[in-house]
Amino acid sequence: MFGEILDGSFQAIRRNAKAMLGAGLLAQSLSAILAAVLTGFLATSSGSMEAWAETASNADIASVGIGLMATFALLSILSVFMSVVLQGAMVVPVARSVLNRPTGFRHMLSLVRSRIAALVRLAAVLVAAAIAAMVLFFVVIVLLFSNVRGAGALLVIPLMMAFVAVFLWVAIKLMVAPAAVVIEELGAFAGLRRSWQLTRANWWRILGITLVVGVLVAVITQVILIPASLLPSVLSGVVSPHGGPGQDATLSVAISIITAVVGALVGAVGYAFQTSVMALLYMDLRMRKDGLDIALLRELETGSDPGSIPGRNAQGGSTPYPGYGTAPGAWPYGR
């Protein structure tokens, strides 16, 4: 049930705080560092940038803009790679929490080390597919405007909505691919096929849970970060009301660094919670389709290999005994 998914996610974070929050901090570190550096740079060099912009040519401004766009694209790609790898790694403590087995940060890394290459390949496939889809979309838009001209503007919004709908549908279908790559020791393409198979007939349920969790995390994050964003104006008026531009710039840099640190901490908790939900959805889907719960109960009763990843040795894509979940009234369809 939805409430059990949320409760299980909180319990997984509480029992494996070092592993979950440590990985979440790593996932948020790149954006946090970039935000702090960018804010500090803008605060200390705003005057010189304005003077440069007044004397710079159009070619200079265009080159700077292209450089910023290329840097942003590179950082976005790096963030996707980090996100996929860390999502796969964070599945390990969540899966072990199902059997009430705690997992430290080093233990998590040791268990997932052999799957990092497969996760990197999975991230590369996803990035390449996303770039190809966006290029195809922009090519269609350009051809539409060049051939249909004025009437093409009327078709842009429906095309954008269709593109977003297809992107969302595919994203939900492939959401548990990192978990499948790590838990079932699959390759990149096999993990994508496995995710597509597991999410069959569960798309709307996964979408609903994902949207509710995303809105919940976004609201809580904004509630915490909005007061932090008001600190510069409040402290500048209280601490240094007549400090001058130099002191104001120093205070702005210090506050931006503190805000970035607070944002990284809040983002790490939110990232860990969302990843826990994804991992528990994967375990739930395998229980419904493969009867993984029977294999986990057997592993819990025997206490075999307590340092491994639960579900790794269970059969993927098959059931522990014939007819599981297919007879009328059988679990989960009889619930």
Salt bridges, closest charged atoms under 4 A:
GLU184 OE1 - ARG194 NE 2.85
GLU184 OE2 - ARG286 NE 3.85
GLU185 OE2 - ARG312 NH1 3.74
ASP284 OD2 - ARG205 NH2 2.97
ASP284 OD2 - ARG288 NE 2.84
ASP290 OD2 - ARG194 NH2 2.31
ASP290 OD2 - ARG286 NE 3.48
GLU299 OE2 - ARG101 NH1 3.39
